[in-house]
Amino acid sequence: MNLKQEVIQSIKREDSICNIAIDHLKKSCHDFEKKYHMSTGSFLKKFNKGKLGDEQDFFKWYSVSEGVKDWLKTRSALREILK
């Protein structure tokens, strides 16, 4: 595939935005990890099994972790285009 330089630059800019979003969301996950003394992976297992209750923070944490996954998928797709 032959992409115009302007398109390549736009994709690279989007990649940078993805990195910023991922870093921000991962920091939020880390803050929750410190607050609740568990990793995001452990949290997700317990949350998905309904073992943590309905605390608003848990729904925020879940949303943030889903955001990380979504941004990682987007970044991966952008990088695939640039290969």
Backbone bond lengths (Angstrom), bond angles and torsions (degrees), N, CA, C in turn:
res aa  C-N    CA-C-N  psi(-1)  N-CA   C-N-CA  omega(-1)  CA-C   N-CA-C  phi
1 M - - - 1.439 - - 1.521 108.65 -
2 N 1.309 115.84 134.18 1.445 121.74 -179.96 1.521 109.64 -108.78
3 L 1.316 116.23 105.00 1.454 120.52 -178.18 1.524 110.05 -97.77
4 K 1.320 115.47 142.90 1.458 119.69 174.90 1.524 109.53 -66.82
5 Q 1.320 115.36 151.22 1.457 121.03 -177.89 1.532 111.53 -57.91
6 E 1.327 117.61 -36.71 1.466 120.74 179.20 1.530 111.41 -63.35
7 V 1.318 116.14 -38.68 1.463 120.84 178.83 1.524 109.68 -68.45
8 I 1.313 116.63 -42.84 1.465 120.95 177.93 1.527 110.34 -59.55
9 Q 1.331 117.13 -44.19 1.459 121.23 179.02 1.527 111.17 -63.01
10 S 1.316 116.54 -39.65 1.467 120.58 178.16 1.519 111.16 -64.24
11 I 1.313 116.78 -41.74 1.464 120.83 178.75 1.522 110.09 -65.52
12 K 1.314 117.31 -40.32 1.468 120.50 177.83 1.527 110.90 -64.99
13 R 1.318 116.42 -37.44 1.466 120.47 177.20 1.538 110.17 -64.45
14 E 1.320 115.78 -42.60 1.470 120.28 176.84 1.527 111.08 -63.06
15 D 1.316 116.70 -37.23 1.459 121.13 176.71 1.529 110.05 -61.33
16 S 1.314 117.00 -41.30 1.470 120.88 177.72 1.517 110.96 -63.78
17 I 1.319 116.52 -40.23 1.462 120.71 177.56 1.530 109.95 -63.19
18 C 1.315 116.34 -41.34 1.468 120.55 176.89 1.521 110.70 -58.75
19 N 1.324 116.81 -44.67 1.459 120.80 -179.35 1.525 111.47 -61.49
20 I 1.321 116.30 -42.01 1.464 120.59 179.17 1.532 109.95 -63.65
21 A 1.322 115.99 -45.87 1.472 120.31 -179.51 1.527 110.84 -63.20
22 I 1.322 116.90 -44.81 1.468 121.38 179.89 1.525 110.41 -60.73
23 D 1.327 116.66 -46.41 1.469 120.42 179.74 1.527 110.98 -60.64
24 H 1.325 116.73 -44.28 1.460 121.49 -179.45 1.535 110.76 -62.70
25 L 1.318 116.53 -46.62 1.461 120.43 -178.47 1.531 111.98 -68.67
26 K 1.327 116.85 -37.52 1.469 119.82 177.17 1.528 110.55 -64.69
27 K 1.337 116.84 -36.49 1.463 119.85 176.34 1.524 109.78 -63.79
28 S 1.318 116.73 -40.83 1.470 120.02 177.46 1.527 110.67 -61.99
29 C 1.333 116.73 -42.18 1.469 120.16 176.59 1.523 110.14 -60.35
30 H 1.315 115.79 -43.47 1.464 120.21 -179.93 1.534 110.66 -61.03
31 D 1.329 116.50 -40.23 1.468 120.29 177.90 1.533 110.82 -61.14
32 F 1.336 116.75 -42.41 1.458 120.26 176.96 1.529 110.76 -65.47
33 E 1.327 116.61 -39.57 1.466 120.66 178.99 1.523 110.96 -59.38
34 K 1.326 115.84 -43.94 1.463 120.01 178.59 1.527 110.97 -65.67
35 K 1.319 116.06 -42.78 1.467 120.38 -177.31 1.528 111.97 -64.50
36 Y 1.344 116.53 -40.07 1.469 120.31 -174.43 1.528 113.93 -106.88
37 H 1.323 116.73 4.11 1.475 122.36 174.48 1.529 112.83 55.31
38 M 1.336 115.67 45.75 1.471 120.39 173.63 1.522 108.64 -155.26
39 S 1.320 114.75 153.95 1.462 119.73 178.57 1.527 109.56 -72.64
40 T 1.309 115.58 161.40 1.466 119.84 177.19 1.523 109.87 -63.29
41 G 1.325 117.74 -37.44 1.467 121.09 177.81 1.519 112.04 -60.15
42 S 1.334 116.30 -46.39 1.470 120.24 177.56 1.521 110.93 -64.17
43 F 1.322 115.34 -43.02 1.459 119.72 177.83 1.523 110.86 -56.20
44 L 1.334 117.01 -48.87 1.464 120.39 -176.86 1.524 111.86 -61.45
45 K 1.325 116.88 -40.25 1.470 119.92 177.89 1.521 110.69 -60.36
46 K 1.330 116.07 -47.91 1.464 120.53 -179.27 1.532 111.15 -67.92
47 F 1.319 116.31 -42.34 1.470 120.68 -178.29 1.525 110.36 -63.21
48 N 1.316 116.29 -45.80 1.466 120.56 -178.30 1.530 112.68 -66.73
49 K 1.336 116.77 -23.32 1.469 120.69 176.80 1.531 111.36 -90.16
50 G 1.333 116.94 -0.25 1.455 121.06 179.30 1.515 114.39 73.81
51 K 1.334 116.98 26.57 1.464 120.59 -174.41 1.534 114.07 -96.00
52 L 1.342 117.79 4.52 1.459 118.80 -174.13 1.523 114.90 -114.08
53 G 1.275 119.20 -11.16 1.454 120.31 -178.11 1.519 111.83 92.33
54 D 1.320 114.35 -168.91 1.472 120.34 -171.94 1.521 113.59 -113.04
55 E 1.317 116.92 27.97 1.455 120.18 179.74 1.530 110.24 -61.27
56 Q 1.329 116.23 136.83 1.465 121.02 -176.65 1.528 111.81 -57.54
57 D 1.334 117.16 -38.09 1.466 120.34 178.15 1.521 111.97 -56.78
58 F 1.326 117.24 -36.06 1.455 119.73 -177.91 1.525 111.29 -67.54
59 F 1.317 116.78 -36.51 1.460 119.69 176.95 1.528 110.89 -70.66
60 K 1.327 116.64 -35.54 1.473 120.23 175.19 1.526 110.11 -64.61
61 W 1.332 115.86 -46.65 1.466 121.15 -179.76 1.524 110.13 -59.39
62 Y 1.328 116.13 -44.41 1.460 120.35 178.11 1.534 110.49 -59.36
63 S 1.326 116.33 -45.67 1.467 120.68 -179.76 1.520 111.77 -62.83
64 V 1.316 115.73 -41.52 1.464 119.94 179.04 1.527 110.35 -63.79
65 S 1.324 117.00 -43.73 1.470 119.69 179.97 1.527 111.46 -65.31
66 E 1.334 117.27 -36.20 1.462 120.75 174.78 1.523 110.81 -66.15
67 G 1.320 116.07 -36.77 1.466 120.45 176.79 1.517 111.91 -61.55
68 V 1.330 116.13 -41.22 1.472 119.83 176.91 1.525 109.73 -58.85
69 K 1.330 116.45 -47.66 1.472 119.81 -179.63 1.528 111.47 -60.47
70 D 1.328 116.57 -43.45 1.465 120.47 -179.74 1.525 112.07 -62.81
71 W 1.342 116.46 -45.74 1.459 119.87 179.55 1.527 111.63 -66.16
72 L 1.334 117.24 -36.25 1.470 119.72 176.91 1.525 110.93 -63.46
73 K 1.337 116.43 -39.87 1.481 120.10 177.42 1.522 110.64 -64.03
74 T 1.324 115.77 -42.97 1.467 120.14 179.49 1.521 110.36 -62.38
75 R 1.331 116.56 -46.48 1.464 120.21 179.74 1.517 110.99 -61.19
76 S 1.313 116.92 -41.63 1.459 120.90 178.86 1.531 111.15 -61.19
77 A 1.320 115.95 -42.78 1.472 120.07 179.14 1.527 110.93 -64.19
78 L 1.318 117.15 -41.65 1.465 120.25 178.60 1.524 110.99 -63.02
79 R 1.312 116.18 -43.06 1.465 120.18 -178.29 1.529 111.01 -68.69
80 E 1.308 116.22 -30.43 1.474 120.04 177.04 1.533 110.00 -64.19
81 I 1.312 116.37 -38.50 1.467 121.12 178.67 1.514 111.24 -63.63
82 L 1.319 116.75 -36.74 1.474 121.27 -175.86 1.525 113.74 -79.49
83 K 1.324 117.35 -10.51 1.485 119.58 -179.78 1.496 111.45 -64.81
